[in-house]
Amino acid sequence: QDGRPRMPLVLVLDNLRSAFNVGAIFRTSECLRVRKIYLCGYTATPEDTKGQTSRASMGADGFVPWEYRPKTLPVLQELREAGMQVVALETVKDAVSLHRHAFPASPGVALLLGNERHGLEADLLAACSTVVRIPCHGVKNSLNVGIASAICSYEIARQWSLGDGPAAAG
């Protein structure tokens, strides 16, 4: 990589079924210089034979550190032991609006994202420090996981005052 510092944010993807959503998350993560992405369970990886994740990321997967892990819970436990606040993004009843939660920049945050249809299992939610949600005011109570990941990641960056970043060339 280029040696520039990375945002102290780690994403943990649990059983995402769409390679296109995973690719979108890689693209956003590259733009924010996210520290790492853990791809857990049956989440598609950039090494999958069809290459859909890598194509959907438009090559951003080559610039974001990532690791495949078969189980999500041990990853969450490791991140908590490293001092990171583990935060789930989910639509459960007691979830706090992400705009009202203060995300600690040091040592950082691990953001857990779940399956597009079934969300996160109870044991994973229990392993988190807190659960946040994105306020939705329409009939539907949730957003696409790739979109939700981007909204939450940019809110965290905003809270950490990471600035506007360099302007795009041309």
C-alpha positions, 0 to 999 in steps of 0.5 A: 500500500502507499503508507498513508494512515488508514481510518481506524474503522474495521468492517465485519461482513457476516454472510452477505449473499451478494457479491455486488453488495460486497464490491460496493462496500469495498469501493466505499472502504477504499474511498475512506481508507478503512483499515480492514474488511473481514469477510465471514461465513459465505460472504463473497470474496474477491478471490471467488471464481466468477470475479463478481466481487472484484468487478463490482468493486472496480478494483478497489479490493486491491487497495483495502486489506481484507481477510476471509474468516469462516466464523464471525464470532471469533473475529468480534471477540478478537477485535473487542480484546484489541480494545475496539468498540464493536458496533452492529448496524441493525434494525432491532427495536432498541438500536440507537440512531447512528447520529446519536452514537459517539463512535470512539476514534481510539483505538477504533470501531469495528462495524458489523454488517449482516445478511441482506435478508435475515440480518444478524443472529442474536449471538452476534448482536450480544457480542457487540458493545452497541447496536445502531440503526439508520433512521428510515421514515418510509414504509420500509425499515431498512436500506440495502447493506451496501448503501447502509454501510456507506452511510454509517462509514461516512457518519463515523468519518464525519464524527472523527473530523477526517475532512473533505479529502483530496479533490478528484482529478479531472 
